[in-house]
């Protein structure tokens, strides 16, 4: 049964940054991993972690006691390879929280380390956690910083070299295909099925959209996963391959959107390849290539192509920046995020009320302070109050403010912790937007927790962005 968009559960909504009219979209492209096919993060990243750990054990590194903890880090955090810190920044690049290894930096240490630092992701000092695939390596890095500081790792290794070692260990696990073979042998353990996702794509195809798949996974793995996740939920004898007007595997994104490597046709289910000559054929399966070939195949470009993926850089940022494709980002964490916001409503209201009370007390304190200053120096308008009385009032106000700060601090420390006990809400850094939110706003026209959420809006939806708020808007500021 179709539902009205206003009745869609808040944690399953599509959120709009930039107006997007699906009626004007001719081609809808999809990533596969963590987009069309969602994985159990605990299981997938846990096994990736185990593969890294095994390689480090083979190097005689003392990692045997370490265990995977998916809450230790989250997407959108940033690794500082110069200091061994994992940090959370606001939308302006100022660092608001940090852990050195697994230990939270106290505010004084945080300020001393980063007072003059603004994050620029183009610098090789910073590693942005773009995707859920980043969780295992970041968890391992944080734990091994503790080992490095404790003198348990080989001499001469710094925080930057440590990250490179961990990154290489993870790359080996993927290159050798060990992890994917493990998943293919037991997909029930790793894959979280969503019966509505195939129906979403079927609606789009029947509505006249050209539906395409562009994935970095190789053909064998793509074929297996799509058969497992899609075929049982398609009508009649229809198979996953019948949904797509074009399939591109081993795409090597983001290079797929940036460069022009050669493309090969996959000619049978065994993955036999032959060089492609001429334009891509609708209905074909290909390996490699580049985005311009897709545009040429369908005779459209830019604003008429929507690409949906989970990787902020490899799927969304590059396709938007270079090709001006429309973009949608899948952030599975948004379901947990919205649930947490709902649970924390009462707590958030208490914080707002206390902050309003604090502002009033601070203003009263400042008025007394200015009055005392004018009385002492005998200038301007001032009261005839006894300076000692004013000082006593200021001392009382200072005590009240200190007590309020303690109460507010306790509430703030709990705010968003249901989402993540270490870092709080994904899209916030304190009262400000997080650096992740800045990336999402800049590059994703819309974002949502899963592809099947589009079912609640139909393939003809006109997504309209809300009017952006400004500090000077009525009701946005006091004064």
C-alpha positions in Angstrom: 0.0 0.0 0.0 1.3 3.4 -0.9 1.8 5.9 1.9 1.7 9.7 1.9 5.2 11.2 2.3 4.1 13.1 5.4 3.3 9.8 7.1 6.7 8.2 6.5 8.4 7.3 9.7 10.9 10.0 10.6 13.8 7.6 10.6 12.9 6.4 7.1 12.5 9.7 5.4 14.5 11.2 2.5 16.1 14.5 3.6 16.6 17.2 1.0 19.5 19.6 0.8 18.9 20.8 -2.7 15.7 20.6 -4.6 15.4 17.4 -6.7 12.6 16.7 -9.2 12.6 13.0 -9.9 10.4 13.6 -12.9 13.4 15.3 -14.6 15.7 12.4 -13.9 16.3 10.0 -16.8 19.0 7.7 -15.3 19.3 6.5 -11.8 22.6 4.8 -10.9 23.4 2.8 -7.8 26.5 1.6 -5.9 26.1 -1.9 -4.5 28.0 -2.4 -1.2 26.3 -0.7 1.8 23.8 0.9 -0.8 21.8 -1.8 -2.6 23.2 -4.5 -0.3 23.5 -3.6 3.3 25.8 -5.5 5.7 25.8 -6.2 9.3 28.5 -3.8 10.4 29.4 -5.8 13.5 30.0 -9.0 11.4 31.5 -7.4 8.2 33.8 -5.0 9.9 34.6 -7.5 12.6 35.9 -9.9 10.0 37.9 -7.2 8.3 39.4 -6.4 11.6 40.2 -10.0 12.2 42.0 -10.2 8.8 44.1 -7.1 9.7 44.8 -8.5 13.1 46.1 -11.8 11.6 48.5 -10.0 9.3 49.8 -7.9 12.2 50.3 -11.1 14.2 52.3 -12.5 11.3 54.5 -9.4 11.7 55.0 -10.4 15.4 53.1 -7.3 16.6 51.5 -7.8 20.0 47.8 -7.4 18.9 46.5 -10.7 20.2 44.5 -9.1 23.1 42.8 -6.6 20.9 39.1 -6.9 20.1 36.9 -5.1 17.6 34.7 -2.4 19.1 32.5 -0.7 16.5 31.5 2.0 19.0 35.0 3.3 19.3 34.8 5.2 16.1 32.1 6.2 13.6 31.8 7.4 10.0 32.6 11.1 9.7 35.4 11.2 12.2 38.9 12.2 11.1 42.2 10.5 11.8 45.1 12.9 12.5 48.2 10.8 11.5 50.6 13.4 12.9 49.4 13.1 16.5 47.7 9.7 16.7 44.4 11.3 17.4 40.9 10.6 16.2 38.9 13.8 16.1 35.4 15.2 15.5 35.2 18.6 13.9 32.4 21.0 13.3 31.3 22.3 9.9 34.1 25.0 9.9 36.8 22.4 10.5 37.4 23.3 14.2 38.0 20.3 16.3 35.5 19.9 19.1 36.3 16.4 20.4 39.3 14.1 20.2 40.7 10.8 21.4 44.4 10.0 21.6 44.3 6.3 20.8 41.3 5.2 22.9 41.6 7.9 25.6 39.5 11.1 25.4 41.5 14.3 25.4 40.7 16.6 28.2 39.6 20.1 27.1 42.8 21.8 28.1 44.8 19.3 26.1 42.5 19.5 23.2 42.7 23.3 23.2 46.5 23.2 23.4 46.8 20.7 20.6 44.3 22.3 18.1 43.8 25.9 19.1 45.4 27.1 15.8 44.3 24.2 13.7 41.5 24.1 11.0 41.0 20.8 9.2 41.7 20.8 5.5 40.9 17.4 4.1 43.2 18.0 1.1 46.2 17.8 3.5 47.6 14.3 3.9 47.6 14.8 7.6 43.9 14.0 7.8 42.1 10.8 6.9 38.3 11.3 6.7 36.2 8.2 7.5 34.0 8.3 4.4 32.2 5.0 4.8 31.3 2.2 7.1 34.2 0.3 5.5 36.4 2.7 7.5 35.3 1.5 10.9 37.6 -1.5 11.2 40.8 0.2 10.3 40.0 3.3 12.5 39.2 1.0 15.5 42.5 -0.9 15.0 44.5 2.4 14.6 43.1 3.9 17.8 43.9 0.7 19.8 47.4 0.5 18.3 48.2 4.1 19.1 47.9 2.9 22.7 50.4 0.1 22.1 52.8 2.5 20.3 52.7 4.9 23.3 53.3 2.0 25.6 56.5 1.1 23.8 55.2 -2.2 22.5 55.7 -1.6 18.8 59.0 -1.7 16.9 61.3 1.3 17.2 61.2 4.0 14.6 57.4 3.7 13.9 55.5 6.9 14.2 51.8 7.6 14.1 51.8 8.1 10.3 53.8 4.9 9.6 51.4 3.1 11.9 48.4 4.1 9.9 50.1 3.1 6.6 50.9 -0.4 8.1 47.2 -0.9 9.1 46.0 0.4 5.8 48.2 -2.0 3.9 47.0 -4.9 6.1 43.4 -4.1 5.2 44.2 -3.7 1.5 45.7 -7.1 1.4 42.6 -8.6 2.9 40.4 -7.1 0.2 42.9 -7.8 -2.7 43.3 -11.4 -1.9 39.5 -11.7 -1.7 39.5 -13.6 1.6 36.9 -11.5 3.2 34.5 -11.6 0.3 34.9 -15.4 -0.1 34.0 -15.7 3.6 30.9 -13.6 3.1 29.8 -15.6 0.0 30.1 -18.8 2.0 27.7 -17.6 4.7 25.7 -14.6 3.4 23.0 -15.0 6.1 25.5 -14.0 8.7 26.7 -10.8 6.9 23.9 -9.4 4.8 20.8 -7.6 6.1 18.1 -8.2 3.5 15.5 -5.6 2.6 12.7 -7.0 0.5 11.6 -3.4 -0.4 14.8 -2.5 -2.2 14.1 -4.5 -5.4 10.5 -3.1 -5.5 11.9 0.4 -5.3 14.1 -0.2 -8.4 11.3 -1.9 -10.2 9.0 1.1 -9.7 11.7 3.3 -11.1 12.3 1.2 -14.1 8.5 0.9 -14.8 8.3 4.6 -14.5 10.6 5.0 -17.4 13.9 5.6 -15.6 17.0 3.9 -16.9 18.4 2.0 -13.9 22.1 1.2 -13.8 24.5 -0.4 -11.4 28.1 1.0 -11.0 30.1 -0.9 -8.3 33.7 -1.4 -7.4 33.1 -5.0 -6.6 34.2 -7.6 -9.2 31.8 -9.5 -11.3 31.7 -12.8 -9.4 31.0 -11.1 -6.1 28.4 -8.7 -7.6 26.6 -11.5 -9.3 26.4 -13.6 -6.1 25.3 -10.8 -3.8 22.7 -9.4 -6.2 21.2 -12.9 -6.7 21.1 -13.4 -3.0 19.7 -10.0 -2.1 17.3 -9.3 -5.0 16.1 -12.4 -6.8 13.9 -13.8 -4.0 11.9 -10.6 -4.0 11.3 -10.1 -7.7 8.0 -11.1 -9.4 7.7 -14.2 -11.4 10.8 -15.4 -13.3 12.4 -11.9 -13.1 16.1 -11.8 -12.1 18.2 -9.0 -10.7 19.8 -8.5 -14.1 16.4 -7.7 -15.6 16.2 -4.6 -13.4 19.2 -2.9 -14.9 19.7 -1.2 -18.2 23.5 -1.3 -17.6 25.8 -2.9 -15.1 29.4 -1.8 -14.6 31.6 -3.8 -12.2 35.2 -3.2 -11.0 34.5 0.5 -11.7 37.4 1.7 -9.6 35.5 4.7 -8.2 36.4 7.6 -7.8 38.7 7.1 -10.8 35.5 6.1 -12.8 34.3 9.7 -12.5 37.7 11.4 -13.0 39.7 9.5 -15.6 39.0 7.6 -18.8 40.4 4.0 -18.4 39.5 1.3 -20.9 36.3 -0.8 -20.6 35.7 -4.5 -21.3 32.4 -6.3 -21.9 31.5 -9.2 -19.6 30.2 -11.8 -22.1 29.0 -14.6 -19.8 28.3 -15.6 -16.2 31.8 -16.9 -15.7 33.1 -13.4 -16.2 34.8 -13.9 -19.6 35.9 -10.5 -20.9 36.4 -9.0 -24.4 37.5 -5.4 -25.3 34.5 -3.2 -26.0 34.3 -1.4 -29.3 32.1 1.5 -29.8 29.3 2.7 -27.6 28.0 0.8 -24.6 24.9 -1.3 -25.4 21.8 -0.9 -23.2 21.4 -4.2 -21.3 25.1 -4.9 -21.3 27.5 -5.8 -18.5 30.9 -4.2 -18.4 34.1 -4.0 -16.4 36.0 -0.8 -15.8 35.5 2.2 -18.1 34.4 5.7 -17.1 31.3 7.9 -16.5 31.4 9.6 -19.9 30.6 6.3 -21.6 27.5 6.0 -19.5 26.4 9.5 -20.5 27.1 8.7 -24.1 25.1 5.4 -23.9 22.0 7.1 -22.7 22.4 10.5 -24.4 22.1 12.4 -21.1 24.5 14.1 -18.7 24.7 16.2 -15.5 21.3 17.2 -14.1 19.4 14.3 -15.6 21.5 11.6 -13.9 21.0 10.7 -10.2 23.7 8.6 -8.6 23.1 6.9 -5.2 25.9 5.6 -3.0 27.2 5.4 0.5 30.8 6.7 0.1 30.9 10.5 0.6 34.0 11.0 -1.6 34.0 8.0 -4.0 30.3 8.1 -4.8 28.9 11.5 -4.1 31.6 14.2 -3.9 33.4 13.3 -7.1 30.3 12.7 -9.3 28.9 16.0 -8.1 32.0 18.1 -8.4 33.3 16.8 -11.8 30.2 15.7 -13.7 27.5 17.7 -11.9 25.4 14.5 -11.6 22.6 14.7 -9.0 23.5 12.8 -5.9 21.9 10.9 -3.0 23.9 9.6 0.0 22.9 6.5 1.9 23.6 6.9 5.6 22.3 3.9 7.4 23.2 5.5 10.7 20.4 8.0 10.2 17.9 5.5 11.5 19.7 5.3 14.8 20.3 9.1 14.7 16.7 9.9 14.4 15.7 7.4 17.1 18.2 9.0 19.4 16.9 12.5 18.8 13.4 11.3 19.6 14.6 9.6 22.8 16.6 12.7 23.8 13.8 15.3 23.2 13.2 15.9 26.9 16.9 16.1 27.6 17.5 18.5 24.8 14.6 20.7 26.0 16.2 20.8 29.5 19.5 21.9 28.0 17.8 24.7 26.0 15.9 25.9 29.1 19.1 25.9 31.2 21.0 27.7 28.5 18.4 30.4 28.4 18.6 30.7 32.1 22.4 30.9 31.9 22.3 33.6 29.3 19.9 35.7 31.6 22.2 35.2 34.6 25.3 36.1 32.5 23.6 39.3 31.3 22.7 40.3 34.8 26.3 39.6 36.0 27.6 41.7 33.1 25.3 44.6 33.9 26.5 44.6 37.5 30.1 44.5 36.3 29.6 47.4 34.0 27.8 49.4 36.7 30.7 48.7 39.1 33.2 49.8 36.5 31.4 53.2 35.9 30.9 53.8 39.6 34.6 53.2 40.2 35.7 55.5 37.4 32.9 58.0 37.8 31.7 58.2 34.1 28.5 57.6 32.1 25.2 56.6 33.5 25.3 54.3 36.6 23.4 53.5 39.7 24.2 54.7 43.2 24.6 51.1 44.5 27.2 50.3 47.1 30.1 48.7 45.3 30.3 46.0 48.0 26.7 45.1 47.4 27.3 44.8 43.7 30.3 42.5 44.4 28.2 40.4 46.6 25.5 40.1 43.9 28.1 39.2 41.3 29.6 36.5 43.6 26.1 35.0 44.1 25.5 35.0 40.3 28.9 33.4 39.7 28.0 30.6 42.1 24.6 30.1 40.3 26.4 30.0 36.9 28.9 27.5 38.2 26.1 25.3 39.4 24.3 25.6 36.1 27.4 24.7 34.2 27.7 21.5 36.2 24.0 20.6 35.5 24.3 21.5 31.8 27.6 19.6 31.5 26.0 16.5 32.9 23.1 16.7 30.4 25.3 17.5 27.4 27.5 14.5 28.2 24.5 12.3 27.9 23.0 14.0 24.8 23.3 11.7 21.8 25.1 8.9 23.7 22.4 6.5 22.7 23.6 7.0 19.2 27.3 6.5 20.1 28.6 6.3 23.7 31.9 7.9 22.7 31.0 10.5 20.1 27.3 11.3 20.4 25.2 12.3 17.4 26.7 11.6 13.9 25.5 14.9 12.4 26.4 17.2 15.3 29.5 18.4 17.0 28.3 20.0 20.2 25.7 22.6 19.3 27.0 22.9 15.8 26.8 20.8 12.7 29.6 18.2 12.3 32.1 18.2 9.6 30.3 15.1 8.2 27.2 17.2 7.9 29.1 19.9 6.0 30.2 17.2 3.5 26.6 15.9 3.2 25.2 19.4 2.7 27.8 20.3 0.1 27.7 17.2 -2.1 24.5 15.2 -1.5 21.3 16.6 -3.0 19.3 14.3 -0.8 20.3 11.7 1.9 18.5 8.9 3.6 19.1 5.7 5.6 18.4 3.1 2.8 17.4 2.9 -0.8 14.0 1.4 0.0 13.0 4.7 1.7 12.3 6.1 -1.8 9.2 3.8 -1.9 7.4 6.3 0.4 7.8 9.0 -2.2 7.2 7.4 -5.7 9.5 7.8 -8.7 7.8 11.1 -9.5 8.5 12.9 -6.3 9.5 16.6 -6.2 11.9 16.9 -3.2 12.0 20.5 -2.0 14.7 21.7 0.3 13.6 23.7 3.3 14.3 27.4 3.5 17.7 27.7 5.0 17.8 29.4 8.4 20.2 32.3 9.2 21.3 33.7 12.5 19.4 37.0 11.8 16.1 35.3 10.9 13.2 36.2 13.3 13.3 33.7 16.2 16.8 32.5 15.5 18.6 34.9 17.9 18.0 36.7 21.1 18.5 40.4 21.5 
